[in-house]
């Protein structure tokens, strides 16, 4: 019980005892039957109130309900606390204890409410929350405290009701001319078009009847003899999924954790969304420390991007000691890419060796940092730039405070 609540109840108890003492004194002075009845009634009231409070404590039910399950940054998130009082007694004072936090942060916020509920009534209390940053907003109804009518007694009821609301990160389409320098080379792929044929003989797209002009090398002789007519094999069209977009969720020391996560999600998802609109298939990947493995999603349709957003909202950032690139290389050792885009907030020199091991025609690091507030060459010393260049890696910086501005000026090699 909080100090303020305890003091309030103590004052009520003192007032009651003063009133009881005054009535007791009057009953002694006047020594009448009626004053004695009044004194005994007043003395019995606390016992009756506590018994009634205990009854209400066992019957009152509380439920935490989310009106919406997804919201954007800065939007109001209405949370409803529904209280059911099935008894014939109204409850004049119920205190609700609510806490909430962003999943990317350990800092918790508290909200307490005092409500009353009529007899045989279900009441709802709307609590409006909001988050300035992306992430899962985790809301918990920890307990409720029910008071008697004179607020002398109270009983606390533990109620661990929890729910989460996804706060979506911002992402947007980037200028299409930024992708003009991406390699169009098709590397070996295990994915093929489901709507048109191509020239890859390693996979058959469909078998159809012979048409004039078809090449004899594509005749399916075995099936033709069986059906007694010429049948043609249409080969598959390999899809160029040779761009790897890697998001490094390691948190640098001394940085605002939620601002960094917000910025890196905005940067990565804006790139992925723009690739999708441009028809550029790509892999979107990150390291999941909880499962000790890399999570990779092939972005082909809008639902794939939504899957990536959902996955990122449920993953926790990790310390800088984890080398996510090396973990990915261990899981996919033989794959090669036309473009590798690595988004990180860590100093690039720590990942130079791991970057050089991944097979890609071009490698680009997008570094997120508080550039405007710490200008100069501190972030990119000459030896770092030279060392990266020697391994074929280009380096671009994005300010966490101005992500959209810097992303719109970004050029992909």
Secondary structure, DSSP 8 states (H G I E B T S, - for coil): --HHHHHHHHHHHHHHHHHHHHHHHHHHHH--HHHHHHHHHHHHHHHHHHHHHHHHHHH-EEEEEES-SEEETT--EEEEEEEEE-SSS-EEEEEEEEEEEETT----EEEEEEEEE-TTEEEEEEEEE--SS-EEEEEEEEEEEEE-TTSS-EEEEEEEEEEEEEEE-------GGGGTTS-------S-EEEEEEESEEEEEEEEEE--TT--GGGB-HHHHHHHTS-EEEEEEEE----EEEEE--B--TTS-HHHHHHHHHHHHHHHHHHHHHTT--EEEEEEETTTTEEEEEEE-SHHHHHHHHHHHHT---B-TT--HHHHHHHHSTT-EEEEEEEEESS-GGGGHHHHHHSEEEEEEEEEEE-TTTS-SSSSS-HHHHHHHHHTTEEEEEEETTSHHHHHHT----
